C-alpha cells in the first residue's frame, strides 16, 4: 500500500525530509502534483512537453533533495522541487559536479539554496 509523504497543513504541502532513492522521490512528488519535467537551460528552465521556458525570476525552488550514487559517490544528483509563477509544478534533476554547460548567474543564485532552510 502506498502512503503519501506529503500532508496538507493550512493549504500548504509539507514534504518529506528525505527519500531512500531518486526514483522513489520522483514517484512520490509526482503523485503530489509535481508532474512537469523541467530541464536546466542557460537563463532558467524549460519543459519540452509544454514547449515553454521560464527565466530564473519566474520560478521558485520549493525544496531540494541530494542523492549520492550507491556504487560511485561521485554520481551525485540534486532533485529540485519547482513551482513557476504561472502555476506549473514540477521537478528538475541535476547531476552536480558535472559540466552541464553555461548557466546564468541569476539561475545559479536561484539554485543555490541555503542548507538551513
Helices and strands as residue ranges (DSSP letters): E 7-9, E 12-14, H 22-31, E 36-41, E 44-47, E 52-55, G 56-58, E 59-68, E 76-84, E 89-95, H 105-111
